[in-house]
């Protein structure tokens, strides 16, 4: 499962909307689908829309794309933008994968009795691991976890928290069940320069998922054009869901 975050993980400025909410999005995808389907699709886009140098690969990053930063300035050309949009949305729709997002309102959680000494990012990772294990059980499969690294101390602390979750389990999923389904005790932390297609897809989906969940929470958020095009893909096809089609609690969860 590829993992990326939206928001800040500290506990300061919680009255401000930009700091109050944090989410982690995970994309569960088979290695063969990442290698044989997603990666070739992204490579085609990079070669044909951006004419990028494979020795200095272009990395898809949502905020750079939306703001047309650096190499993404070519998307100001209507023809290139249309080609890019069609093929990226095609990959989002056609490649097999499943999305799980957990979102926390930090302002609402800091006064909860069970919040003491909790780290927001680690708390969400625990939820994501729990949901991923439940997903793997339904699929009778195993998997590992690849978050986008944040370098240095934060990565080491995340690995420690991950090890702790696997060693104790959660209220809903025991450590035995976790260790039957999570194939590695070590997070496969990778960084943007590693050019991992799955992490780039996760980056492209995480913000629309974050905004959609906040809409479901009744917040006055205004999704942009990008979110409006991506959200139907998530809601109709890609969020994890129960056998009866129920998405909340499966494909997304918010707290408190």
BELFENJO-V857524 format. One record per pair of residues at least 4 apart in sequence whose C-alpha atoms are under 8 Angstrom apart, sorted by the first residue. I is the first residue (numbers start at 1). J is the second residue. D is the distance in whole Angstrom. If there is no record, write none. Layout:
# BELFENJO-V857524
[[I | J | D] [I | J | D]]
This chain:
# BELFENJO-V857524
[[1 | 26 | 6] [1 | 27 | 5] [1 | 28 | 4] [1 | 29 | 6] [1 | 132 | 8] [1 | 143 | 7] [1 | 144 | 6] [1 | 145 | 5] [1 | 146 | 6] [2 | 26 | 5] [2 | 27 | 5] [2 | 28 | 7] [2 | 29 | 8] [2 | 145 | 6] [2 | 146 | 5] [2 | 147 | 6] [2 | 148 | 8] [2 | 198 | 6] [2 | 199 | 6] [2 | 202 | 7] [3 | 24 | 7] [3 | 25 | 6] [3 | 26 | 4] [3 | 27 | 7] [3 | 145 | 7] [3 | 146 | 6] [3 | 147 | 4] [3 | 148 | 6] [3 | 199 | 7] [3 | 202 | 7] [4 | 24 | 6] [4 | 25 | 6] [4 | 26 | 7] [4 | 147 | 6] [4 | 148 | 6] [4 | 199 | 7] [4 | 202 | 6] [4 | 203 | 6] [4 | 206 | 7] [5 | 22 | 7] [5 | 23 | 6] [5 | 24 | 4] [5 | 25 | 6] [5 | 203 | 8] [5 | 206 | 7] [6 | 22 | 6] [6 | 23 | 5] [6 | 24 | 7] [6 | 206 | 7] [6 | 207 | 6] [6 | 210 | 7] [7 | 18 | 7] [7 | 19 | 7] [7 | 21 | 6] [7 | 22 | 5] [7 | 23 | 7] [8 | 19 | 6] [8 | 20 | 8] [8 | 21 | 7] [8 | 22 | 6] [9 | 22 | 7] [9 | 119 | 8] [9 | 120 | 6] [9 | 121 | 6] [10 | 120 | 7] [11 | 106 | 7] [12 | 19 | 7] [13 | 19 | 6] [13 | 20 | 7] [14 | 19 | 6] [14 | 20 | 5] [14 | 106 | 7] [14 | 107 | 6] [15 | 19 | 8] [15 | 20 | 7] [15 | 107 | 7] [16 | 20 | 6] [17 | 21 | 7] [20 | 105 | 6] [20 | 106 | 6] [20 | 107 | 6] [21 | 103 | 7] [21 | 104 | 6] [21 | 105 | 5] [21 | 106 | 6] [22 | 103 | 6] [22 | 104 | 5] [22 | 105 | 7] [22 | 106 | 7] [22 | 120 | 8] [22 | 121 | 8] [23 | 101 | 7] [23 | 102 | 5] [23 | 103 | 4] [23 | 104 | 6] [23 | 124 | 7] [23 | 210 | 6] [24 | 101 | 6] [24 | 102 | 5] [24 | 103 | 7] [24 | 121 | 8] [24 | 124 | 6] [24 | 125 | 7] [24 | 128 | 8] [24 | 206 | 7] [25 | 99 | 7] [25 | 100 | 6] [25 | 101 | 4] [25 | 102 | 7] [25 | 128 | 8] [25 | 202 | 7] [25 | 205 | 8] [25 | 206 | 6] [25 | 209 | 8] [26 | 99 | 6] [26 | 100 | 5] [26 | 101 | 6] [26 | 128 | 7] [26 | 202 | 7] [27 | 97 | 6] [27 | 98 | 6] [27 | 99 | 5] [27 | 100 | 7] [27 | 198 | 8] [27 | 202 | 6] [28 | 97 | 6] [28 | 98 | 5] [28 | 99 | 6] [28 | 132 | 8] [29 | 33 | 7] [29 | 34 | 7] [29 | 96 | 7] [29 | 97 | 5] [29 | 98 | 7] [30 | 34 | 6] [30 | 97 | 7] [31 | 35 | 6] [32 | 36 | 6] [32 | 37 | 8] [33 | 37 | 5] [33 | 38 | 6] [33 | 95 | 7] [33 | 96 | 7] [34 | 38 | 5] [34 | 39 | 6] [34 | 197 | 7] [34 | 198 | 6] [35 | 39 | 6] [35 | 40 | 7] [36 | 40 | 7] [37 | 41 | 6] [37 | 95 | 7] [38 | 42 | 6] [38 | 91 | 7] [38 | 95 | 6] [38 | 197 | 7] [38 | 198 | 7] [39 | 43 | 6] [39 | 197 | 5] [39 | 198 | 8] [40 | 44 | 6] [41 | 45 | 6] [41 | 87 | 8] [41 | 91 | 7] [42 | 46 | 6] [42 | 88 | 8] [42 | 197 | 7] [43 | 47 | 6] [44 | 48 | 6] [45 | 49 | 5] [45 | 50 | 7] [45 | 84 | 7] [45 | 87 | 7] [45 | 88 | 8] [46 | 50 | 5] [46 | 51 | 6] [46 | 52 | 6] [46 | 58 | 7] [47 | 51 | 4] [47 | 52 | 6] [49 | 80 | 6] [49 | 83 | 7] [49 | 84 | 7] [50 | 71 | 7] [50 | 72 | 8] [50 | 74 | 7] [52 | 56 | 8] [52 | 57 | 7] [52 | 58 | 6] [53 | 57 | 6] [53 | 58 | 8] [54 | 58 | 8] [57 | 193 | 8] [57 | 195 | 7] [58 | 71 | 8] [58 | 195 | 8] [59 | 192 | 7] [59 | 193 | 7] [59 | 195 | 6] [59 | 200 | 7] [60 | 64 | 8] [60 | 65 | 7] [60 | 200 | 6] [60 | 201 | 8] [60 | 203 | 8] [60 | 204 | 8] [61 | 65 | 6] [61 | 200 | 7] [61 | 203 | 6] [61 | 204 | 7] [62 | 66 | 6] [62 | 203 | 6] [62 | 204 | 5] [63 | 67 | 6] [64 | 68 | 6] [64 | 69 | 5] [64 | 70 | 8] [64 | 72 | 7] [65 | 69 | 7] [65 | 72 | 6] [66 | 226 | 8] [68 | 72 | 5] [68 | 73 | 4] [68 | 74 | 8] [68 | 75 | 7] [68 | 76 | 7] [69 | 73 | 6] [74 | 80 | 7] [74 | 81 | 8] [75 | 80 | 6] [75 | 81 | 5] [75 | 84 | 8] [76 | 80 | 8] [76 | 81 | 7] [77 | 81 | 6] [78 | 82 | 6] [79 | 83 | 6] [80 | 84 | 6] [81 | 85 | 6] [82 | 86 | 6] [83 | 87 | 6] [84 | 88 | 6] [85 | 89 | 6] [86 | 90 | 6] [87 | 91 | 6] [88 | 92 | 6] [89 | 93 | 6] [89 | 230 | 7] [90 | 94 | 6] [91 | 95 | 6] [92 | 201 | 8] [92 | 233 | 7] [93 | 233 | 6] [93 | 237 | 8] [97 | 238 | 7] [98 | 238 | 5] [98 | 239 | 6] [98 | 240 | 6] [99 | 234 | 7] [99 | 238 | 6] [99 | 239 | 5] [99 | 240 | 6] [99 | 251 | 6] [100 | 128 | 7] [100 | 131 | 8] [100 | 132 | 8] [100 | 239 | 6] [100 | 240 | 6] [100 | 250 | 7] [100 | 251 | 4] [100 | 252 | 5] [101 | 128 | 7] [101 | 206 | 8] [101 | 209 | 7] [101 | 210 | 8] [101 | 251 | 6] [101 | 252 | 5] [101 | 253 | 6] [102 | 124 | 6] [102 | 127 | 7] [102 | 128 | 7] [102 | 252 | 6] [102 | 253 | 5] [102 | 254 | 6] [103 | 124 | 7] [103 | 210 | 7] [103 | 213 | 8] [103 | 252 | 8] [103 | 253 | 6] [103 | 254 | 5] [103 | 255 | 6] [104 | 109 | 8] [104 | 120 | 8] [104 | 124 | 7] [104 | 254 | 6] [104 | 255 | 5] [104 | 256 | 7] [105 | 109 | 6] [105 | 254 | 8] [105 | 255 | 6] [105 | 256 | 7] [106 | 110 | 6] [106 | 120 | 7] [107 | 111 | 8] [108 | 112 | 7] [108 | 256 | 6] [109 | 115 | 6] [109 | 255 | 7] [109 | 256 | 6] [110 | 115 | 6] [110 | 116 | 8] [111 | 115 | 7] [112 | 116 | 8] [118 | 122 | 7] [118 | 123 | 7] [119 | 123 | 6] [120 | 124 | 6] [121 | 125 | 6] [122 | 126 | 6] [122 | 158 | 6] [122 | 161 | 6] [122 | 162 | 8] [123 | 127 | 7] [124 | 128 | 6] [125 | 129 | 6] [125 | 162 | 8] [126 | 130 | 6] [126 | 162 | 7] [126 | 165 | 6] [126 | 170 | 8] [127 | 131 | 6] [128 | 132 | 6] [129 | 133 | 6] [130 | 134 | 6] [130 | 170 | 7] [130 | 172 | 8] [130 | 173 | 6] [130 | 178 | 8] [131 | 135 | 6] [131 | 250 | 7] [132 | 136 | 6] [133 | 137 | 6] [133 | 173 | 8] [133 | 177 | 8] [133 | 178 | 6] [133 | 181 | 6] [133 | 182 | 7] [134 | 138 | 6] [134 | 173 | 8] [135 | 139 | 6] [135 | 240 | 8] [136 | 140 | 6] [136 | 141 | 5] [136 | 142 | 6] [136 | 143 | 7] [136 | 181 | 7] [137 | 141 | 6] [137 | 181 | 7] [141 | 181 | 7] [142 | 180 | 8] [142 | 181 | 5] [142 | 182 | 6] [142 | 183 | 6] [143 | 181 | 6] [143 | 182 | 5] [143 | 183 | 5] [143 | 184 | 8] [144 | 182 | 5] [144 | 183 | 5] [144 | 184 | 6] [144 | 187 | 7] [144 | 188 | 8] [145 | 187 | 6] [145 | 188 | 6] [146 | 187 | 6] [146 | 188 | 5] [146 | 189 | 5] [146 | 190 | 7] [147 | 187 | 7] [147 | 188 | 7] [147 | 189 | 5] [147 | 190 | 7] [147 | 199 | 8] [148 | 189 | 6] [148 | 190 | 5] [148 | 191 | 5] [148 | 192 | 7] [148 | 199 | 7] [149 | 155 | 6] [149 | 189 | 5] [149 | 190 | 5] [149 | 191 | 5] [150 | 154 | 6] [150 | 155 | 6] [150 | 191 | 8] [151 | 155 | 6] [152 | 156 | 7] [153 | 157 | 6] [154 | 158 | 6] [155 | 159 | 6] [155 | 189 | 8] [156 | 160 | 6] [157 | 161 | 6] [158 | 162 | 6] [159 | 163 | 6] [159 | 186 | 7] [159 | 187 | 6] [160 | 164 | 6] [161 | 165 | 6] [162 | 166 | 6] [162 | 185 | 8] [162 | 187 | 8] [163 | 167 | 6] [163 | 185 | 6] [163 | 186 | 8] [164 | 168 | 6] [165 | 169 | 5] [165 | 170 | 7] [165 | 175 | 8] [166 | 175 | 6] [166 | 178 | 6] [166 | 179 | 7] [166 | 185 | 8] [167 | 175 | 6] [168 | 174 | 7] [168 | 175 | 5] [169 | 173 | 6] [169 | 174 | 4] [169 | 175 | 4] [169 | 176 | 8] [169 | 178 | 7] [170 | 174 | 6] [170 | 175 | 7] [173 | 177 | 6] [173 | 178 | 7] [174 | 178 | 6] [175 | 179 | 6] [176 | 180 | 6] [177 | 181 | 7] [178 | 182 | 6] [179 | 183 | 7] [190 | 194 | 6] [190 | 196 | 8] [191 | 195 | 8] [192 | 196 | 7] [195 | 200 | 8] [196 | 200 | 6] [197 | 201 | 6] [198 | 202 | 6] [199 | 203 | 6] [200 | 204 | 6] [201 | 205 | 6] [202 | 206 | 6] [203 | 207 | 7] [204 | 208 | 8] [205 | 209 | 6] [205 | 230 | 7] [206 | 210 | 6] [207 | 211 | 6] [207 | 227 | 8] [208 | 212 | 6] [208 | 223 | 8] [208 | 226 | 8] [208 | 227 | 5] [208 | 228 | 8] [208 | 230 | 7] [208 | 231 | 6] [209 | 213 | 6] [209 | 231 | 7] [209 | 234 | 7] [210 | 214 | 6] [211 | 215 | 6] [211 | 221 | 7] [211 | 223 | 7] [211 | 227 | 8] [212 | 216 | 6] [212 | 231 | 7] [213 | 217 | 6] [213 | 252 | 7] [213 | 254 | 8] [214 | 218 | 6] [214 | 219 | 6] [214 | 221 | 7] [215 | 219 | 5] [215 | 220 | 7] [215 | 221 | 6] [223 | 227 | 6] [223 | 228 | 6] [224 | 228 | 6] [225 | 229 | 6] [226 | 230 | 6] [227 | 231 | 6] [228 | 232 | 7] [229 | 233 | 8] [230 | 234 | 7] [231 | 235 | 6] [232 | 236 | 6] [232 | 237 | 8] [233 | 237 | 6] [233 | 238 | 6] [234 | 238 | 5] [234 | 239 | 5] [235 | 239 | 6] [239 | 247 | 7] [239 | 250 | 8] [239 | 251 | 4] [239 | 252 | 7] [240 | 247 | 6] [240 | 250 | 5] [240 | 251 | 4] [240 | 252 | 8] [241 | 245 | 5] [241 | 246 | 5] [241 | 247 | 4] [241 | 248 | 8] [241 | 250 | 5] [241 | 251 | 6] [242 | 246 | 5] [242 | 247 | 7] [242 | 250 | 7] [246 | 250 | 7] [247 | 251 | 5] [247 | 252 | 7] [248 | 252 | 5] [248 | 253 | 6] [249 | 253 | 5]]
